[in-house]
Amino acid sequence: MSLESVFLKFSAEKLQQMCGRIETCVDKLTPDQIWTRGHENENAVGNLMLHLAGNVRQWILHGVAGQPDHRARDTEFDTRGGIPADELKRRLRSAVDEAAAVIRALPGERLVEFRNIQKHYDVTVLEAIYHVVEHFSGHAGQIIFATKLLTGEDLGFYSYLRGAKAAAKPTP
């Protein structure tokens, strides 16, 4: 396996993994919790989901794959509700699955091609993909933290480590 193919495969898988974790979080939240903000300068989980879908579409589907750019970035943050959880999940999953398919099908030699994204960023395709994965992971972490804060639940993403840790403890 080439370094390029490892990067592309891992990037697509990481986006889909983080999307799944966001879906798990949203399934634990009420509609009010999805749109709650502690302060006006904070984003609700719903806003972050709209933002992630917009970012993935703009950077990967438009910037890398050449699809039309229909992003209305300000509305991602200005929305104050009215979009149900199932629709938020559908929009995000659709963007992620389409982007993952583009990333998986990308020939490794295209990673060094340059793209201009958002009229301000001249980046290689590799940089665009890397940006999207790290950006997505950062906001997924915010959604995970907000979900834990709002529900008080352990989301179980790393529960398999508890058994390994207990098994590794020496007995007195």
Wavefront OBJ file of the C-alpha trace (Angstrom):
o trace
v 0.000 0.000 0.000
v 1.353 3.431 -0.886
v 1.556 6.289 1.579
v -1.002 8.160 -0.515
v -3.519 5.317 -0.391
v -3.043 4.944 3.379
v -3.714 8.679 3.844
v -6.815 8.616 1.627
v -8.277 5.482 3.219
v -7.667 6.725 6.762
v -9.118 10.168 5.986
v -12.347 8.721 4.577
v -12.687 6.297 7.494
v -12.021 8.995 10.099
v -14.726 11.262 8.656
v -17.238 8.427 8.723
v -16.249 7.405 12.248
v -16.650 10.947 13.584
v -19.969 11.320 11.766
v -21.182 8.160 13.490
v -20.166 9.551 16.860
v -22.068 12.760 16.165
v -25.134 10.702 15.211
v -24.829 8.799 18.507
v -24.735 12.107 20.362
v -27.720 13.592 18.557
v -29.770 10.471 19.272
v -29.266 11.143 22.997
v -30.354 14.790 22.837
v -33.815 16.340 22.907
v -34.735 18.863 20.198
v -34.242 21.667 22.727
v -30.782 20.353 23.677
v -29.753 20.170 20.012
v -30.394 23.898 19.661
v -29.388 25.099 23.131
v -26.673 27.721 23.573
v -25.165 28.722 26.882
v -24.433 32.179 25.497
v -25.135 33.970 22.239
v -21.493 33.616 21.141
v -21.683 29.796 21.389
v -22.870 27.378 18.743
v -25.529 24.788 19.349
v -24.988 21.174 18.301
v -27.397 21.802 15.426
v -25.309 24.742 14.201
v -22.140 22.674 14.350
v -23.769 19.930 12.300
v -24.890 22.423 9.643
v -21.406 23.944 9.672
v -19.684 20.591 9.256
v -21.936 19.589 6.370
v -21.233 22.929 4.684
v -17.494 22.693 5.255
v -17.243 19.126 3.929
v -19.282 20.002 0.846
v -17.313 23.170 0.124
v -13.817 21.816 0.697
v -14.151 18.250 -0.624
v -17.141 18.076 -2.951
v -16.565 21.519 -4.458
v -12.856 22.138 -3.865
v -11.564 18.659 -4.639
v -14.306 17.086 -6.779
v -15.359 20.240 -8.658
v -19.068 20.197 -7.780
v -20.898 23.552 -7.648
v -20.482 25.536 -4.422
v -23.869 26.360 -2.882
v -22.681 27.042 0.654
v -24.403 29.746 2.706
v -21.941 29.744 5.613
v -23.621 32.470 7.695
v -26.898 30.521 7.880
v -25.031 27.587 9.422
v -24.468 29.754 12.488
v -27.572 31.971 12.335
v -30.088 29.096 12.436
v -31.849 28.894 15.789
v -33.825 25.688 15.412
v -36.560 24.388 13.202
v -34.515 21.565 11.686
v -35.286 18.184 13.243
v -32.543 15.798 14.356
v -33.230 13.319 11.545
v -32.787 16.046 8.931
v -29.568 17.296 10.530
v -28.212 13.742 10.575
v -29.289 13.165 6.959
v -27.544 16.336 5.748
v -24.347 15.549 7.599
v -24.257 11.858 6.667
v -24.934 12.675 3.019
v -22.060 15.169 2.877
v -19.679 12.809 4.680
v -20.541 9.735 2.626
v -20.196 11.649 -0.647
v -16.889 13.130 0.479
v -15.592 9.751 1.671
v -16.391 8.275 -1.754
v -14.513 11.131 -3.465
v -11.528 10.710 -1.145
v -11.389 6.913 -1.578
v -11.531 7.190 -5.381
v -8.890 9.898 -5.613
v -5.674 8.872 -7.376
v -2.703 9.525 -5.083
v -0.947 11.716 -7.632
v -3.780 14.281 -7.365
v -2.859 15.030 -3.741
v -0.275 17.587 -4.888
v -2.659 19.500 -7.169
v -3.579 22.995 -6.001
v -7.105 24.264 -5.376
v -8.458 27.654 -4.396
v -11.141 27.225 -1.741
v -13.335 29.953 -0.228
v -11.455 32.455 -2.438
v -8.817 32.771 0.309
v -7.082 29.421 0.531
v -4.637 28.135 -2.073
v -4.020 24.595 -0.880
v -3.077 21.208 -2.222
v -5.724 18.509 -2.361
v -3.864 16.784 0.491
v -4.075 19.970 2.578
v -7.789 20.319 1.803
v -8.488 16.767 2.948
v -6.313 17.166 6.036
v -8.081 20.441 6.893
v -11.505 18.827 6.620
v -10.589 15.826 8.768
v -9.007 17.903 11.542
v -11.798 20.513 11.406
v -14.441 17.790 11.540
v -12.716 16.058 14.454
v -12.468 19.301 16.404
v -16.164 20.082 16.097
v -17.077 16.434 16.739
v -15.190 16.793 20.027
v -17.270 19.859 20.870
v -20.472 17.947 20.140
v -19.305 15.003 22.253
v -18.443 17.326 25.151
v -21.780 19.163 24.851
v -23.646 15.851 24.827
v -21.863 14.643 27.946
v -22.540 17.994 29.614
v -26.231 18.002 28.677
v -26.955 14.331 29.426
v -24.408 13.339 32.054
v -23.888 10.098 30.129
v -20.773 8.200 29.226
v -21.115 7.767 25.475
v -19.150 4.510 25.481
v -16.825 5.319 22.600
v -13.839 3.900 24.469
v -15.535 1.416 26.780
v -13.469 -1.407 25.291
v -10.413 0.125 26.958
v -11.860 -0.365 30.436
v -11.593 -4.142 30.170
v -8.087 -3.958 28.762
v -7.013 -1.613 31.532
v -8.519 -3.827 34.213
v -6.923 -6.921 32.661
v -3.516 -5.197 32.603
v -3.598 -4.324 36.316
v -1.334 -6.552 38.349
v -3.089 -8.354 41.156
v -1.689 -7.837 44.663
l 1 2 3 4 5 6 7 8 9 10 11 12 13 14 15 16 17 18 19 20 21 22 23 24 25 26 27 28 29 30 31 32 33 34 35 36 37 38 39 40 41 42 43 44 45 46 47 48 49 50 51 52 53 54 55 56 57 58 59 60 61 62 63 64 65 66 67 68 69 70 71 72 73 74 75 76 77 78 79 80 81 82 83 84 85 86 87 88 89 90 91 92 93 94 95 96 97 98 99 100 101 102 103 104 105 106 107 108 109 110 111 112 113 114 115 116 117 118 119 120 121 122 123 124 125 126 127 128 129 130 131 132 133 134 135 136 137 138 139 140 141 142 143 144 145 146 147 148 149 150 151 152 153 154 155 156 157 158 159 160 161 162 163 164 165 166 167 168 169 170 171 172
